[in-house]
Amino acid sequence: MSALPAGDPLPKLGLAPRASVPDSAAWRETRAALQAGIDLGLTLLSTGPDTETLVGEAIVRRREEVFVVARLAPWEATTDGMAAACAASLRRLATDVIDLYLLHGRGDVPLEESAEAFETLRQGGLIRHWGVADCPLPALTELFLYTDRCAAEEIVYDLAHRGAEWDLLDGCRDHGMPVLACCPLQSRGHPRLGDLAARHRVTPAQLALAWVLSHEGMVAVPPVSTRAEVAEHHAALAIELDGHDYAQLDEAFVPPLGPQPLERRPPPVSV
């Protein structure tokens, strides 16, 4: 388990549903996959505006079992904009509180105003914790000039995207913040990863996920759309890597030798 600065525990492995057409076969399968994941203890669910309704359906009568992560776009990070975005997310999720609300990217809104808007929501009981996503260390350092309430950061992090190792991961640890690693499977097509996975008798995706899961203070949040993917990801929790494995992976996926920009994702779009 990882934990937020306030002490709230977080599962080491969560799930991020892929978007699909409402009430399609893919939608129903993804909903079943999330429910199967909850049964296995994968109770952290990471959402965006395009998957919140799906998550809301998946957690009906199970809300107390799960930890829901939602996010808003940087242009929504004003006092009024955040209140409206949060209200819309709560409606789609069919819940009265978001467990972790993330500002996805740095925009033109002053961070001090965004921090105050987050605190208004938290003090009003609409969110339990708040944090940031895809936020480089200088912006995170600036944010902590105004507040000590930032609870977590979500970034793109996997074997193929290790730029955060240069400074951001240490910066998050210094503040006691867990890191949510989204998109942790982008390296699974690499031939060296396939060779090592074969020796462990696991899939490349499981090996890539096991590497992320081995990091202290990190939560892996892979995308899912099927029950088979959930079962595959869950099995990665049992994989143990040794020093030889880490050395081979570092040879195939070289750690950063200097500052690198974070991998950026498009911010969430309201639906």
Steps between C-alpha positions, in 0.01 A plus 500: 500500500596863448354788698400863462672759721198497733551128552216368282614172341506449125508166318825441309300411189198687364301499178422763237210405271531573132224713351235334284157568355242507782310173545692330222644151536840657574343723766335204672818294490706786645244547777520128579880523494498777761265299720725195466795717597322623811436137594878442475579801718588740217287773654670814368314614187642785295253686280460789260182674387455245220506199738334639813151377411641153436679500835184625669313198366777262605501617862126504565449362852881468532599863547650445845732232360675721244733799480395721208747727321363770267664789318430839352661705225732793578258756354239380752725570798342831606272517803181499292634270231614238747169505684313441174738227381483320834120516507485349150740219597299420813184473290661267249655288774170492690681572825521784749878511541816448293785336688784661303446792261789582266591815308615356166778731381614855563300768320463878527307499830730595790583198712410691815144547370475133405621393843240720666228359274602144590487588869151644459385168355679300769362707784155469346527121510487457120853358475715323757844572353642685203815489294650559157574310180781549249644777717879553470707559812529882465120534493465257789756698699308821429175336610651412837571869558123545537385177660610173659178323403606360160466126563617318186628532146400294198747467212575289196765264631625166375820341377481700177427833677739545792560874488334552839786309662732796453333723757122473523479165681738623769304825525178308560667279760633809679139614545375153594288485184428172323535491122226349284663349192253499214570338161754262660495245218631695200825303500336157467581466130876536552681178396736500800201522732346205319814291548518573872127441545532161330770398748268597787210322326288814512371737235695813400217713639523322836877550515471869411233541764702310762789741443277801568341330802843438652554873556438629850218751527368428152156384387465345154178583317488306170216545251250216476199405293465124559486255788794314347714814527402544863602143579828546314581823684406356839745212452784752468472564874659160563807557280829561681795651315863458602812705447582325174152583366540867589842514336368351178204736496728800559712386208198476273326812635774740603420723799515876433850649486370856537181703526226385265152642436212303639285304259185710462149376434207701365305650792155360570216636291161557661215293357 
